[in-house]
């Protein structure tokens, strides 16, 4: 029993998959200035390898009612991150998207089951348990489709709800930049243009400096430190059974750049777009299912509680059985990123609250008047 548990942990750590995100240092940009979008392939915090241009079916930027396609010379690479350089246009809410070609990937049953658990594809894992197919190997065809929504200047526009026509795609129901920390954002998930019902979605955030929190369990302060106001940024990991734990004090997991092969097979494996990958620290277990665990309703919509200032990211993997020859499964991956800030009203309220903390200022005025009155009467009496 212990050997099976250790093997399962090794499978999760060694044969995990790569998420893909479009990221920016800030999602609030100035009009008509040179900017960069980063394409991460790995985790939200660390990109493990670059993405070849021939793997990209579509790269689009939508703003001011206009869709722009990019030339290959606008891409570059640095530190395993693929970079897209562009110039912002006029003020408005903009959308960027990247869609990749599919690839096939062969896994043994144990590795496939570990991947399902690790990446939160729990419906397929439950289906395999119910159908007694946990011992069946898998050949999965996968592709990834990612979007980012950012704000240029102050004026909003309607480009935020643009549907790029990807096989799977997140589309917000409101402009994220009309909302603030503490609000709720509704996001629709489309599969081939139709609402995807009863699909698991994970929503999480990366706190920015001086970020506010509307999480009731998180303590915060408005002192002069650069720390954010929420303990939610401590990478707490949720599991299907409701238990959670923190990896805040653990070493950061890293990936090797070289390919790896599955034991007892000649097949290489990649849930990245270009290179195979492996974890160096096989004894460290982590999961891609942190944050809010959501499920789309009958209209394909999830409600995301924007509890904190920061960069928010949604992710999902839609995995189904395949009847195609030489395949057992097909998956389409989707992510969406945007940034949330507190409203100016919240800042004003917070400022007033902190002014009122301690001894009220009017107390000093009353005390001063009383002292002056006493001194006045005392000097007059001596005269």
C-alpha positions as CSV (number, residue, x, y, z in Angstrom):
1,X,0.0,0.0,0.0
2,X,2.8,2.4,0.9
3,X,4.6,1.7,-2.4
4,X,1.4,2.5,-4.3
5,X,1.1,5.8,-2.5
6,X,4.7,6.7,-3.1
7,X,4.4,5.8,-6.8
8,X,1.2,7.9,-7.1
9,X,3.0,10.9,-5.6
10,X,5.9,10.4,-8.0
11,X,3.6,10.2,-10.9
12,X,1.9,13.5,-9.9
13,X,5.3,15.2,-9.4
14,X,7.1,13.8,-12.4
15,X,4.5,13.6,-15.0
16,X,2.5,16.7,-14.4
17,X,1.3,18.9,-17.2
18,X,1.8,22.5,-18.2
19,X,-0.8,25.2,-18.1
20,X,-0.5,28.1,-20.5
21,X,-1.2,31.8,-19.7
22,X,-1.0,35.2,-21.3
23,X,0.5,37.4,-18.6
24,X,1.5,41.1,-18.1
25,X,3.3,42.8,-15.3
26,X,0.3,45.1,-15.1
27,X,-3.0,44.9,-17.0
28,X,-3.4,48.7,-16.8
29,X,-1.5,50.3,-19.7
30,X,-1.1,53.8,-21.2
31,X,-2.4,54.6,-24.7
32,X,-0.1,54.4,-27.7
33,X,2.9,53.0,-25.9
34,X,5.2,50.0,-26.5
35,X,4.1,47.0,-24.4
36,X,4.8,43.3,-24.0
37,X,2.6,40.2,-23.3
38,X,4.3,37.2,-21.9
39,X,3.2,33.7,-22.9
40,X,3.9,31.4,-19.9
41,X,4.0,27.6,-20.4
42,X,4.3,25.8,-17.1
43,X,2.6,27.3,-14.0
44,X,1.2,30.8,-13.5
45,X,4.4,31.8,-11.6
46,X,7.0,30.1,-13.8
47,X,7.3,29.4,-17.5
48,X,9.3,26.2,-18.3
49,X,9.7,26.5,-22.1
50,X,9.1,28.7,-25.0
51,X,6.4,28.2,-27.7
52,X,7.4,27.8,-31.3
53,X,5.6,30.0,-33.7
54,X,4.5,27.1,-35.9
55,X,2.5,25.7,-33.0
56,X,0.3,28.8,-32.9
57,X,-2.8,28.5,-35.0
58,X,-4.0,32.0,-34.0
59,X,-2.6,35.1,-32.3
60,X,-5.0,37.9,-32.0
61,X,-5.3,41.3,-30.4
62,X,-8.7,43.1,-30.3
63,X,-9.1,46.8,-29.3
64,X,-11.0,49.8,-30.5
65,X,-13.3,47.5,-32.4
66,X,-10.4,46.2,-34.5
67,X,-8.8,42.7,-34.7
68,X,-5.1,42.7,-35.3
69,X,-3.0,39.6,-36.3
70,X,0.7,39.5,-35.5
71,X,3.8,39.0,-37.5
72,X,6.4,36.4,-36.5
73,X,9.0,39.1,-36.0
74,X,7.0,40.6,-33.1
75,X,7.8,37.5,-31.0
76,X,11.0,36.9,-29.0
77,X,12.2,34.7,-26.2
78,X,13.8,35.3,-22.8
79,X,14.3,32.9,-19.9
80,X,11.8,30.3,-21.2
81,X,9.2,32.9,-21.7
82,X,7.7,33.7,-25.2
83,X,7.3,37.5,-25.5
84,X,5.0,39.4,-27.8
85,X,5.9,43.1,-28.4
86,X,3.1,45.4,-29.6
87,X,2.0,49.0,-29.3
88,X,-1.2,49.9,-27.6
89,X,-3.8,52.0,-29.4
90,X,-6.4,54.3,-28.1
91,X,-8.1,54.0,-24.7
92,X,-10.4,51.0,-24.2
93,X,-10.6,47.5,-22.9
94,X,-8.5,45.1,-25.0
95,X,-8.4,41.3,-25.5
96,X,-5.4,39.2,-26.5
97,X,-5.6,35.5,-27.4
98,X,-3.4,32.6,-28.5
99,X,-4.6,29.2,-29.8
100,X,-2.3,26.2,-30.4
101,X,-2.3,23.1,-32.6
102,X,-3.2,19.8,-31.1
103,X,-0.7,17.1,-30.2
104,X,-1.1,13.4,-29.2
105,X,0.3,12.1,-26.0
106,X,0.5,8.5,-24.8
107,X,0.3,7.6,-21.1
108,X,0.2,4.4,-19.0
109,X,-2.9,4.0,-16.9
110,X,-1.2,5.0,-13.6
111,X,0.3,8.1,-15.1
112,X,-3.0,9.1,-16.7
113,X,-4.9,8.7,-13.5
114,X,-2.2,10.7,-11.6
115,X,-2.4,13.5,-14.2
116,X,-6.3,13.6,-13.9
117,X,-6.0,14.0,-10.1
118,X,-3.1,16.5,-10.2
119,X,-4.7,18.8,-12.8
120,X,-8.2,18.6,-11.3
121,X,-9.9,16.7,-14.2
122,X,-12.0,15.0,-11.5
123,X,-15.0,14.1,-13.6
124,X,-13.0,11.9,-15.9
125,X,-11.3,10.3,-13.0
126,X,-14.6,9.6,-11.4
127,X,-15.9,8.2,-14.7
128,X,-12.9,5.8,-14.9
129,X,-13.5,4.6,-11.4
130,X,-17.2,4.1,-12.0
131,X,-16.5,2.2,-15.3
132,X,-13.7,0.1,-13.8
133,X,-11.3,1.4,-16.5
134,X,-8.6,2.8,-14.1
135,X,-6.2,0.1,-15.5
136,X,-6.6,1.3,-19.1
137,X,-3.8,3.2,-20.8
138,X,-4.6,6.4,-22.6
139,X,-3.7,8.3,-25.8
140,X,-4.8,11.9,-25.4
141,X,-5.0,14.6,-28.1
142,X,-4.7,18.1,-26.5
143,X,-4.6,21.7,-27.4
144,X,-4.5,25.0,-25.5
145,X,-6.4,28.3,-26.0
146,X,-5.6,31.3,-23.8
147,X,-6.8,34.8,-23.4
148,X,-6.0,38.0,-21.5
149,X,-8.1,41.1,-21.0
150,X,-6.4,44.4,-20.2
151,X,-7.3,48.1,-19.8
152,X,-5.7,50.9,-21.9
153,X,-6.2,54.3,-20.4
154,X,-9.4,55.2,-18.4
155,X,-12.1,54.9,-21.0
156,X,-13.8,51.5,-21.3
157,X,-14.9,49.8,-24.5
158,X,-17.0,46.7,-25.5
159,X,-14.0,44.7,-26.9
160,X,-13.8,42.7,-23.6
161,X,-16.7,40.4,-24.7
162,X,-15.1,39.5,-28.1
163,X,-15.4,35.8,-28.9
164,X,-12.3,34.7,-30.8
165,X,-13.8,31.4,-32.0
166,X,-11.4,29.1,-30.2
167,X,-12.5,25.5,-29.5
168,X,-12.8,26.4,-25.9
169,X,-12.9,29.9,-24.6
170,X,-13.7,32.0,-21.5
171,X,-15.9,35.1,-22.2
172,X,-16.8,37.4,-19.3
173,X,-20.4,38.6,-18.9
174,X,-19.3,42.0,-17.6
175,X,-16.3,44.2,-18.3
176,X,-13.8,43.1,-15.6
177,X,-12.6,46.7,-15.4
178,X,-16.0,48.0,-14.5
179,X,-15.7,45.8,-11.3
180,X,-13.5,46.1,-8.3
181,X,-12.2,43.9,-5.4
182,X,-15.2,42.6,-3.5
183,X,-17.4,42.3,-6.6
184,X,-18.5,39.2,-8.4
185,X,-17.6,38.5,-12.0
186,X,-19.7,36.1,-14.2
187,X,-17.8,34.3,-16.9
188,X,-19.2,32.1,-19.6
189,X,-17.3,29.1,-20.9
190,X,-17.8,28.2,-24.5
191,X,-17.1,24.9,-26.3
192,X,-17.3,25.2,-30.1
193,X,-19.3,28.4,-29.6
194,X,-21.9,26.8,-27.3
195,X,-22.1,27.1,-23.4
196,X,-20.2,24.3,-21.7
197,X,-22.4,23.0,-18.9
198,X,-21.3,21.3,-15.6
199,X,-17.6,21.9,-16.3
200,X,-15.1,22.3,-13.5
201,X,-13.3,25.7,-13.5
202,X,-10.6,26.9,-11.1
203,X,-10.1,30.6,-10.3
204,X,-7.2,32.0,-8.4
205,X,-5.2,35.2,-8.1
206,X,-1.6,36.5,-7.7
207,X,-1.6,39.3,-5.2
208,X,0.0,42.6,-6.2
209,X,1.9,45.0,-3.8
210,X,-0.4,47.0,-1.6
211,X,-3.4,44.9,-2.7
212,X,-6.7,45.0,-0.8
213,X,-8.6,41.9,0.3
214,X,-12.4,41.3,0.8
215,X,-11.7,37.9,2.1
216,X,-13.3,37.6,5.6
217,X,-10.7,35.2,6.8
218,X,-7.7,37.3,5.8
219,X,-6.2,40.0,8.0
220,X,-5.0,43.2,6.4
221,X,-3.4,46.5,7.3
222,X,-2.9,49.8,5.7
223,X,0.6,50.5,7.1
224,X,3.5,51.6,4.9
225,X,4.7,48.1,4.0
226,X,4.7,46.7,0.5
227,X,3.0,43.5,1.6
228,X,-0.4,42.7,0.2
229,X,-3.5,42.5,2.5
230,X,-4.4,38.9,2.2
231,X,-3.1,35.6,3.4
232,X,-4.7,34.0,0.4
233,X,-1.5,34.6,-1.6
234,X,0.2,31.9,0.4
235,X,-0.4,29.3,-2.3
236,X,-2.9,27.3,-0.3
237,X,-3.7,24.1,-2.2
238,X,-7.2,22.7,-2.2
239,X,-8.0,19.0,-2.7
240,X,-11.1,17.3,-3.9
241,X,-11.9,16.0,-0.3
242,X,-12.0,19.6,1.0
243,X,-8.8,19.5,2.8
244,X,-6.2,22.1,2.2
245,X,-2.6,22.7,3.1
246,X,0.1,25.3,2.3
247,X,3.3,25.1,0.5
248,X,4.4,28.6,1.5
249,X,7.5,27.3,3.3
250,X,8.4,24.7,0.8
251,X,10.9,24.9,-2.0
252,X,9.8,26.1,-5.4
253,X,9.2,23.3,-7.8
254,X,11.3,23.5,-11.0
255,X,11.3,21.7,-14.2
256,X,14.1,20.4,-16.3
257,X,14.4,21.7,-19.8
258,X,15.2,18.3,-21.4
259,X,12.7,15.8,-22.5
260,X,11.7,12.8,-20.4
261,X,10.4,9.4,-21.3
262,X,7.8,7.3,-19.7
263,X,9.1,4.1,-18.0
264,X,8.5,0.9,-20.0
265,X,7.6,2.9,-23.2
266,X,9.4,4.7,-26.0
267,X,6.9,7.4,-26.0
268,X,7.8,10.9,-24.9
269,X,5.2,13.1,-23.2
270,X,4.4,16.7,-23.4
271,X,1.5,18.8,-22.1
272,X,3.7,21.7,-23.1
273,X,3.5,22.9,-26.7
274,X,7.1,22.2,-27.6
275,X,9.3,20.3,-25.1
276,X,8.9,17.4,-22.8
277,X,9.3,18.2,-19.2
278,X,9.9,16.8,-15.7
279,X,10.0,17.9,-12.1
280,X,13.4,17.8,-10.5
281,X,12.0,17.5,-7.0
282,X,9.9,14.4,-7.4
283,X,9.2,14.2,-3.6
284,X,7.4,17.5,-3.6
285,X,3.7,17.2,-4.4
286,X,1.7,20.1,-5.6
287,X,-1.5,20.7,-7.6
288,X,-2.9,23.1,-10.2
289,X,-6.2,23.3,-8.5
290,X,-5.7,26.1,-6.0
291,X,-8.2,28.9,-5.4
292,X,-12.0,28.8,-6.0
293,X,-13.3,25.5,-7.3
294,X,-16.3,26.3,-9.5
295,X,-18.7,24.5,-11.8
296,X,-20.5,26.0,-14.8
297,X,-24.3,26.2,-14.5
298,X,-26.9,25.4,-17.2
299,X,-25.9,28.5,-19.1
300,X,-22.2,27.6,-19.0
301,X,-21.5,30.4,-16.4
302,X,-19.4,30.5,-13.2
303,X,-19.5,33.2,-10.6
304,X,-16.0,34.4,-9.6
305,X,-15.7,36.2,-6.3
306,X,-13.0,38.8,-6.7
307,X,-11.8,38.7,-3.1
308,X,-8.4,40.4,-3.6
309,X,-6.5,42.9,-5.6
310,X,-4.2,41.2,-8.0
311,X,-3.9,39.3,-11.3
312,X,-6.7,36.8,-11.6
313,X,-6.5,33.6,-13.7
314,X,-9.2,31.1,-14.6
315,X,-8.3,27.6,-15.9
316,X,-10.1,24.5,-17.1
317,X,-9.4,21.3,-19.0
318,X,-12.3,19.8,-20.9
319,X,-11.5,16.1,-21.4
320,X,-13.8,13.7,-23.2
321,X,-13.6,10.1,-24.5
322,X,-12.6,9.8,-28.1
323,X,-13.9,7.3,-30.8
324,X,-11.2,8.3,-33.2
325,X,-8.7,5.6,-34.3
326,X,-5.5,5.5,-32.1
327,X,-7.0,7.9,-29.6
328,X,-8.8,7.3,-26.2
329,X,-9.3,10.9,-25.2
330,X,-9.3,14.5,-26.4
331,X,-8.8,17.6,-24.3
332,X,-9.0,21.3,-24.8
333,X,-7.4,23.7,-22.2
334,X,-8.5,27.2,-21.6
335,X,-7.2,30.1,-19.4
336,X,-8.2,33.7,-18.9
337,X,-6.2,36.4,-17.1
338,X,-7.1,40.0,-16.0
339,X,-6.4,42.3,-13.1
340,X,-8.6,43.6,-10.3
341,X,-8.1,46.7,-8.1
342,X,-10.1,48.2,-5.3
343,X,-12.4,51.1,-6.0
344,X,-11.5,54.7,-5.1
345,X,-14.5,54.7,-2.8
346,X,-12.8,51.9,-0.8
347,X,-9.6,53.9,-0.6
348,X,-11.5,56.9,0.8
349,X,-13.3,54.8,3.3
350,X,-10.1,53.1,4.4
351,X,-8.4,56.5,4.8
352,X,-11.3,57.8,7.0
353,X,-11.2,54.7,9.1
354,X,-7.5,55.0,9.7
355,X,-7.9,58.7,10.6
356,X,-10.5,57.8,13.2
357,X,-8.4,55.1,14.8
358,X,-7.0,55.8,18.3
359,X,-7.9,59.1,20.0
360,X,-10.3,61.3,17.9
361,X,-8.9,64.7,16.8
362,X,-11.9,66.5,18.3
363,X,-10.9,65.3,21.7
364,X,-7.7,67.4,21.5
365,X,-9.7,70.5,20.5
366,X,-12.0,70.1,23.5
367,X,-9.1,69.4,25.8
368,X,-7.2,72.5,24.5
369,X,-10.2,74.8,25.1
370,X,-10.7,73.5,28.6
371,X,-7.0,74.0,29.4
372,X,-7.1,77.6,28.0
373,X,-10.2,78.4,30.0
374,X,-8.7,77.1,33.3
375,X,-5.5,79.1,32.7
376,X,-7.6,82.2,31.9
377,X,-9.6,82.0,35.2
378,X,-6.5,81.2,37.2
379,X,-4.6,84.2,36.0
380,X,-7.6,86.5,36.4
381,X,-8.1,85.3,40.0
382,X,-4.4,86.1,40.9
383,X,-4.9,89.6,39.6
